[in-house]
């Protein structure tokens, strides 16, 4: 997915090449469970729309989730009558399980799914998959909550949907607007790495996929949709909401404890301009400076409030030391996560210990400034003390950023480059002999180790 470009230009993912006639570019999956009534009109309407508007070869896959009515026979009849339609049978229920199974086996470079009720207007399908075909985006979702969306549904569903997405934004820091709209697409090369990491097999599958994708730095394209609620929907709202909240708690706990394998998800797909080494532009410096300034400003306010509070009960030196100690721990934790992007618990104790060394330097600067002020005047005003401390803290802040960037949170990619360079310095005669015997080296791209999904989750009622 990488393209070569000269330094200073923005790299881009490749546009999908034109496929031979008959090779599908798009595979649209329709998960169904006991949909004998709606399946045939849905598939025929979708096929007619794609045949008339979609400029590439396509496939429609009916994913039957252990239906007990005549849905399998309807699906088989459609597959026999329409060449672009195939059917896939699963003996267990769960929309997420169906999507994982079909998407994992599909050979189409773009994978999509939509609900059988076709609540979403099909005119949004081409805008949904176009950014994936062009290589601009990695995933695409339909959004019922975008300002330009046109949605018709009852107040109950509207309230539940908006509350759920507010919960995602508040608890998981999600930036996508609509997690549960049954209208999504993903590139197959992205799905191959992302799907094994998704544990849920039911309705929370969508949300978990989007959260992982967002944490991986993938680009999620949102399409405003026209959407009309299906009053005959078989979705159990209370049960689905309960399971979704359990999923939010599981993902939130994994993020908080560092057990989510984010190290495998940090921008593994394609090239990213933030990873480029551009002459005279230190990597990540601008973003780190902005983050450090924001954290530093908040830390300074926190420090001043602490100092003013401690000053009521103790002398200036003790108040300064206590305020600096508390604010330094909070500052190191905030810079670790927000400024330098270090996630998980690995190295947290070491980082705090190094942060305390930096704190000691700041304490020396500010304490020395207070001592100098005390030598100049026996009873300085409180406002004068604060002014001196602010000036000393500004000097300590510059030094703190340099130490954080170069010592506490060094760029791990630079370290990896150093390691690679050290390996290159060794005598490689023994490897040359093997190279001559075995032929050219294979692609050395690191393969990501998947986490096995819990396909037997007892909580999956669907």
VOGU-3710 file (C-alpha; in Angstrom, 3 decimals, decimal comma):
1> xxxxxxxxxx> 0,000/0,000/0,000  3,008/2,289/0,002  4,001/4,559/-2,821  7,419/6,095/-3,289  7,655/9,855/-3,167  10,420/12,384/-2,734  11,016/13,911/0,715  8,606/16,712/1,462  5,688/15,351/-0,542  2,692/13,693/1,026
11> xxxxxxxxxx> 2,714/9,931/0,460  -0,565/8,335/-0,546  -2,095/4,892/-0,561  -2,506/3,359/-3,975  -5,684/3,489/-6,002  -6,973/-0,049/-6,468  -5,872/-1,308/-9,894  -8,453/-2,042/-12,533  -9,506/-5,664/-12,042  -10,041/-8,174/-14,851
21> xxxxxxxxxx> -13,596/-8,620/-16,040  -15,593/-10,690/-13,599  -13,270/-10,131/-10,623  -15,332/-8,310/-7,966  -13,951/-5,079/-6,557  -16,767/-4,779/-4,021  -18,322/-7,495/-1,868  -21,513/-6,346/-0,128  -22,529/-8,610/2,752  -26,129/-8,777/3,991
31> xxxxxxxxxx> -26,338/-10,514/7,407  -29,755/-12,111/7,907  -31,589/-14,095/10,538  -35,118/-15,304/9,728  -35,646/-12,721/6,984  -37,662/-14,864/4,531  -40,023/-11,955/3,871  -37,553/-9,101/3,255  -34,556/-10,918/1,784  -35,678/-11,272/-1,832
41> xxxxxxxxxx> -36,864/-7,668/-2,409  -33,732/-6,384/-0,648  -31,285/-8,372/-2,768  -33,068/-7,629/-6,042  -33,236/-3,922/-5,285  -29,560/-3,827/-4,274  -28,510/-5,785/-7,370  -30,494/-3,528/-9,663  -28,899/-0,456/-8,082  -25,342/-1,790/-8,344
51> xxxxxxxxxx> -25,813/-3,048/-11,898  -27,037/0,374/-12,977  -24,683/2,688/-11,050  -21,552/0,877/-9,855  -18,693/1,085/-12,415  -16,814/-2,019/-11,162  -17,592/-5,711/-10,852  -19,364/-6,552/-7,611  -20,680/-9,402/-5,499  -23,605/-9,628/-3,064
61> xxxxxxxxxx> -23,107/-12,176/-0,262  -26,032/-13,297/1,880  -24,696/-14,286/5,327  -27,340/-16,500/6,907  -26,995/-16,474/10,732  -28,517/-19,866/11,589  -31,995/-18,983/10,321  -34,767/-21,407/11,267  -37,345/-20,336/8,672  -37,162/-20,535/4,861
71> xxxxxxxxxx> -34,427/-17,888/4,589  -31,794/-20,439/3,433  -34,047/-21,563/0,573  -34,751/-17,976/-0,483  -30,999/-17,235/-0,418  -30,212/-20,349/-2,474  -32,852/-19,447/-5,062  -31,446/-15,904/-5,405  -27,901/-17,259/-5,775  -29,092/-19,603/-8,537
81> xxxxxxxxxx> -30,933/-16,871/-10,428  -28,440/-13,985/-10,104  -24,763/-14,647/-10,994  -23,476/-11,853/-8,706  -25,208/-13,295/-5,621  -23,670/-15,910/-3,335  -24,830/-17,320/-0,007  -22,936/-18,228/3,148  -24,440/-20,264/5,992  -23,396/-20,011/9,663
91> xxxxxxxxxx> -24,718/-22,308/12,364  -24,367/-19,647/15,083  -26,056/-16,283/15,398  -24,300/-12,936/15,655  -23,869/-10,164/13,103  -20,236/-9,670/14,053  -19,540/-13,391/13,656  -21,106/-13,352/10,180  -19,141/-10,311/9,034  -15,858/-11,702/10,334
101> xxxxxxxxxx> -16,429/-15,041/8,584  -17,431/-13,617/5,199  -14,968/-10,723/5,143  -12,100/-13,029/6,131  -12,850/-15,380/3,238  -13,626/-12,762/0,583  -11,198/-11,989/-2,247  -12,694/-8,563/-3,050  -10,413/-5,617/-2,193  -13,327/-3,600/-0,773
111> xxxxxxxxxx> -15,746/-5,163/1,722  -19,051/-3,637/2,806  -22,209/-4,579/4,628  -25,715/-3,247/5,000  -28,821/-4,269/6,902  -31,468/-6,269/5,083  -34,160/-3,636/5,674  -32,258/-1,184/3,429  -33,091/1,681/5,767  -30,154/3,580/4,268
121> xxxxxxxxxx> -30,725/5,077/0,832  -28,583/3,215/-1,701  -27,390/6,430/-3,349  -24,891/6,663/-0,488  -23,218/3,360/-1,440  -20,879/4,703/-4,127  -19,764/7,685/-1,960  -19,178/5,147/0,837  -16,756/2,902/-1,084  -15,157/5,460/-3,431
131> xxxxxxxxxx> -12,569/6,681/-0,849  -11,555/3,065/-0,227  -11,146/2,335/-3,928  -9,070/5,487/-4,420  -6,880/4,666/-1,426  -7,786/7,850/0,428  -9,386/6,076/3,408  -9,197/2,749/5,228  -12,778/2,453/6,508  -16,014/4,223/5,658
141> xxxxxxxxxx> -19,221/4,512/7,642  -22,651/5,911/7,025  -23,666/8,508/9,601  -27,214/9,270/10,633  -25,999/11,943/13,039  -24,161/14,183/10,574  -25,696/17,615/10,113  -26,543/17,008/6,460  -28,086/13,570/7,095  -31,815/13,219/6,588
151> xxxxxxxxxx> -33,284/10,762/9,071  -36,835/9,638/9,800  -37,235/7,647/13,016  -39,039/7,722/16,324  -37,859/9,703/19,364  -36,984/6,551/21,322  -34,437/5,285/18,804  -33,154/8,810/18,214  -32,555/9,300/21,945  -30,847/5,911/22,403
161> xxxxxxxxxx> -28,583/6,434/19,397  -27,429/9,888/20,475  -26,905/8,872/24,097  -24,880/5,840/23,016  -22,598/7,916/20,818  -22,160/10,476/23,612  -21,083/7,610/25,881  -18,528/6,513/23,289  -17,144/10,024/23,005  -16,952/10,504/26,757
171> xxxxxxxxxx> -15,599/7,090/27,757  -13,542/5,910/24,768  -12,702/9,333/23,267  -14,268/8,240/19,983  -14,366/10,856/17,247  -16,603/9,059/14,750  -20,199/10,232/14,875  -22,302/7,081/14,392  -21,123/3,662/15,526  -24,212/1,553/14,879
181> xxxxxxxxxx> -25,479/2,590/11,453  -25,736/-0,647/9,436  -23,848/0,768/6,476  -20,062/0,353/6,551  -17,102/-0,599/4,351  -13,445/-1,512/4,850  -10,458/-2,313/2,667  -9,636/-6,009/2,676  -5,931/-5,518/3,481  -6,954/-3,538/6,563
191> xxxxxxxxxx> -9,599/-6,090/7,542  -7,098/-8,937/7,424  -5,131/-7,386/10,284  -7,967/-5,728/12,163  -10,603/-8,490/12,286  -8,626/-11,027/14,377  -8,301/-8,409/17,121  -12,073/-7,897/17,478  -13,592/-10,014/20,238  -17,299/-9,217/19,956
201> xxxxxxxxxx> -19,469/-11,389/17,719  -22,721/-9,457/18,021  -23,896/-5,896/17,571  -20,942/-4,296/19,380  -18,680/-5,606/16,591  -19,041/-2,310/14,672  -18,077/-0,149/17,624  -15,077/-2,290/18,565  -13,836/-2,266/14,965  -14,089/1,521/14,763
211> xxxxxxxxxx> -12,400/2,108/18,133  -9,479/-0,159/17,194  -9,202/1,470/13,770  -9,198/4,937/15,275  -6,549/3,957/17,830  -4,473/2,557/14,960  -4,478/5,955/13,283  -6,554/4,744/10,351  -8,589/7,165/8,297  -12,352/6,717/8,755
221> xxxxxxxxxx> -14,488/8,369/6,092  -18,020/9,376/7,101  -20,895/9,695/4,642  -24,110/11,540/5,575  -27,037/9,284/4,721  -30,750/9,413/4,124  -32,199/6,899/6,565  -35,763/5,765/7,276  -36,431/3,651/10,349  -37,853/0,184/9,837
231> xxxxxxxxxx> -40,784/-0,197/12,268  -40,695/-3,998/11,844  -37,051/-4,345/12,888  -36,350/-7,484/14,925  -33,524/-5,883/16,919  -34,073/-6,186/20,690  -33,246/-2,628/21,784  -32,805/-3,208/25,536  -30,708/-6,361/25,122  -28,582/-4,738/22,416
241> xxxxxxxxxx> -28,034/-1,614/24,523  -27,028/-3,719/27,524  -24,534/-5,752/25,508  -23,150/-2,579/23,941  -22,554/-1,025/27,359  -20,759/-4,207/28,438  -18,579/-3,874/25,371  -17,831/-0,231/26,134  -16,810/-1,222/29,665  -14,565/-4,031/28,341
251> xxxxxxxxxx> -12,810/-1,818/25,811  -12,503/1,071/28,279  -10,978/-1,214/30,900  -8,558/-2,643/28,315  -7,466/0,851/27,323  -7,070/1,928/30,961  -5,010/-1,125/31,949  -2,924/-1,198/28,785  -4,003/-4,744/27,881  -5,239/-3,750/24,413
261> xxxxxxxxxx> -2,496/-4,600/21,857  -2,098/-1,015/20,684  1,579/-1,601/19,923  0,428/-3,789/17,009  -2,018/-1,168/15,791  0,074/1,979/15,615  -0,287/2,969/11,979  0,578/-0,422/10,447  -1,214/0,286/7,168  0,356/2,274/4,384
271> xxxxxxxxxx> 2,538/5,360/4,642  1,849/8,265/6,956  3,224/11,781/6,465  3,803/12,047/10,218  6,359/9,237/9,945  8,355/10,908/7,196  11,823/12,298/7,781  11,874/15,696/6,083  15,038/17,735/5,949  15,304/20,455/8,635
281> xxxxxxxxxx> 11,968/19,390/10,205  12,452/17,283/13,373  9,956/14,423/13,415  6,876/15,150/15,509  8,348/18,341/16,976  5,452/20,664/16,104  2,794/18,353/17,526  4,857/17,657/20,642  5,448/21,375/21,238  1,734/22,112/21,049
291> xxxxxxxxxx> 0,877/19,222/23,361  3,635/20,144/25,801  2,518/23,783/25,911  -1,092/22,809/26,614  -0,085/20,346/29,337  2,445/22,819/30,702  -0,114/25,622/30,902  -2,577/23,449/32,770  0,197/22,127/35,015  1,304/25,661/35,855
301> xxxxxxxxxx> -2,217/26,632/36,890  -2,474/23,431/38,927  0,908/24,176/40,541  -0,032/27,751/41,426  -3,292/26,620/43,001  -1,452/23,994/45,015  1,226/26,479/46,071  -1,355/29,003/47,200  -3,167/26,313/49,176  -0,030/24,882/50,799
311> xxxxxxxxxx> 1,287/28,411/51,529  -1,564/28,944/53,983  -0,251/26,143/56,221  3,519/26,219/55,679  6,473/28,286/54,528  7,251/29,189/50,943  9,975/26,571/50,426  7,883/23,668/51,731  4,819/24,871/49,817  6,856/25,124/46,622
321> xxxxxxxxxx> 8,338/21,635/47,054  4,968/19,992/47,757  3,215/21,799/44,890  5,995/20,911/42,470  6,017/17,257/43,525  2,270/16,746/43,033  2,114/18,711/39,783  5,250/16,980/38,450  3,692/13,516/38,781  0,538/14,711/37,001
331> xxxxxxxxxx> 2,606/16,542/34,370  4,727/13,472/33,561  1,644/11,259/33,230  -0,120/13,784/30,982  2,914/14,358/28,750  3,534/10,623/28,530  0,077/9,988/27,112  -0,883/13,197/25,310  2,379/14,770/24,132  4,615/11,811/23,348
341> xxxxxxxxxx> 1,898/9,213/22,643  3,165/6,510/25,007  0,309/4,092/25,837  0,015/1,174/28,208  1,725/0,528/31,515  5,079/-0,547/30,090  7,851/1,732/31,376  5,452/3,908/33,386  7,432/3,561/36,640  10,711/4,339/34,886
351> xxxxxxxxxx> 9,170/7,354/33,196  7,884/8,675/36,525  11,329/8,154/38,097  12,974/10,071/35,265  10,257/12,702/35,577  11,150/13,126/39,247  14,758/13,790/38,247  13,487/16,495/35,924  11,323/17,668/38,828  14,468/17,946/40,958
361> xxxxxxxxxx> 16,019/20,265/38,407  12,881/22,397/38,393  12,857/22,410/42,184  16,443/23,635/42,226  15,623/26,481/39,858  12,516/27,620/41,686  13,955/27,118/45,154  17,060/29,025/44,161  14,876/31,835/42,851  12,956/31,977/46,140
371> xxxxxxxxxx> 16,208/31,956/48,090  17,517/34,823/46,008  14,283/36,734/46,567  14,531/36,107/50,313  18,076/37,422/50,339  16,979/40,549/48,490  14,045/41,369/50,815  13,089/39,927/54,176  9,288/39,933/53,649  8,427/39,742/49,925
381> xxxxxxxxxx> 4,806/40,195/48,865  2,874/37,122/47,797  2,410/38,558/44,298  6,168/39,037/44,008  6,747/35,432/45,027  4,328/34,254/42,333  6,012/36,421/39,684  9,449/35,033/40,539  8,120/31,487/40,515  6,467/31,977/37,118
391> xxxxxxxxxx> 9,741/33,248/35,619  11,682/30,343/37,145  9,096/27,861/35,911  9,341/29,191/32,360  13,065/28,501/32,377  12,486/25,062/33,906  9,795/24,328/31,305  12,163/24,751/28,363  14,685/22,458/29,993  11,925/19,983/30,918
401> xxxxxxxxxx> 10,755/19,691/27,312  14,273/19,064/26,046  14,878/16,395/28,689  11,501/14,767/28,064  12,077/14,609/24,309  15,698/13,458/24,401  15,841/11,346/27,582  12,519/10,393/29,157  10,453/9,781/26,005  12,940/9,392/23,128
411> xxxxxxxxxx> 11,542/8,543/19,704  11,442/4,728/19,588  11,769/4,749/15,825  15,128/6,468/16,123  16,212/3,717/18,514  15,026/1,083/16,058  17,043/2,756/13,309  20,104/2,638/15,544  19,571/-1,066/16,215  19,209/-1,803/12,510
421> xxxxxxxxxx> 22,367/0,163/11,784  24,258/-1,796/14,436  23,175/-5,070/12,853  24,308/-3,814/9,470  27,793/-3,243/10,867  28,347/-6,967/11,564  30,111/-9,273/9,145  27,365/-10,852/7,043  29,442/-13,507/5,296  27,495/-16,330/6,927
431> xxxxxxxxxx> 24,245/-14,843/5,668  25,604/-14,348/2,157  26,232/-18,073/1,900  22,649/-18,788/2,911  21,419/-16,133/0,508  23,258/-17,774/-2,351  21,768/-21,156/-1,469  18,191/-20,098/-0,850  17,811/-17,336/-3,410  16,559/-13,801/-2,760
441> xxxxxxxxxx> 15,381/-12,867/0,688  11,655/-12,983/1,226  9,641/-9,937/2,181  10,718/-9,084/5,706  7,520/-7,304/6,689  6,675/-8,110/10,288  3,533/-10,204/10,558  1,129/-9,072/13,258  0,125/-11,785/15,714  -3,684/-11,901/15,911
451> xxxxxxxxxx> -5,703/-12,276/19,058  -8,145/-15,157/18,722  -11,759/-13,929/18,923  -14,127/-15,379/21,477  -16,524/-17,085/19,090  -18,235/-18,921/21,941  -19,115/-15,857/23,988  -22,024/-16,925/26,182  -23,360/-13,384/26,240  -24,179/-13,401/22,527
461> xx> -27,926/-13,922/22,355  -28,339/-13,081/18,656
//
